[in-house]
């Protein structure tokens, strides 16, 4: 997920951010207003993290959002493949 999308829909995503980083207050999230560097700084301060670690956590969270956005109906599960192999899987 690209950050522009998150920033443009900040009121929607801030709840998900609060789920992940519960030490961030609503006032802090209001002040961040979708600005990624400010969010990294707040995560860093709230959790006592090094800047690189705060950035890493946010990048991982963004990647997980991209995975969550995938339509599950497009996935082929292993058991579906085995039935296509006529019992040879």
ZIZIJO-V854991 format. One record per residue. N is the residue number from 1. RES is the residue in one small letter. SS is DSSP state (A for helix, B for strand, O for the rest). Layout:
BEGIN
((N	RES	SS) (N	RES	SS))
END
This chain:
BEGIN
((1	x	O) (2	x	O) (3	x	A) (4	x	A) (5	x	A) (6	x	A) (7	x	A) (8	x	A) (9	x	O) (10	x	A) (11	x	A) (12	x	A) (13	x	A) (14	x	A) (15	x	A) (16	x	A) (17	x	A) (18	x	A) (19	x	A) (20	x	A) (21	x	O) (22	x	O) (23	x	O) (24	x	O) (25	x	O) (26	x	A) (27	x	A) (28	x	A) (29	x	A) (30	x	A) (31	x	A) (32	x	A) (33	x	O) (34	x	O) (35	x	O) (36	x	A) (37	x	A) (38	x	A) (39	x	A) (40	x	A) (41	x	A) (42	x	A) (43	x	A) (44	x	A) (45	x	A) (46	x	A) (47	x	A) (48	x	O) (49	x	O) (50	x	O) (51	x	A) (52	x	A) (53	x	A) (54	x	A) (55	x	A) (56	x	A) (57	x	A) (58	x	A) (59	x	A) (60	x	A) (61	x	A) (62	x	A) (63	x	A) (64	x	A) (65	x	A) (66	x	A) (67	x	A) (68	x	A) (69	x	O) (70	x	O) (71	x	O) (72	x	A) (73	x	A) (74	x	A) (75	x	O) (76	x	O) (77	x	O) (78	x	A) (79	x	A) (80	x	A) (81	x	A) (82	x	A) (83	x	A) (84	x	A) (85	x	O) (86	x	O) (87	x	O) (88	x	O) (89	x	O))
END
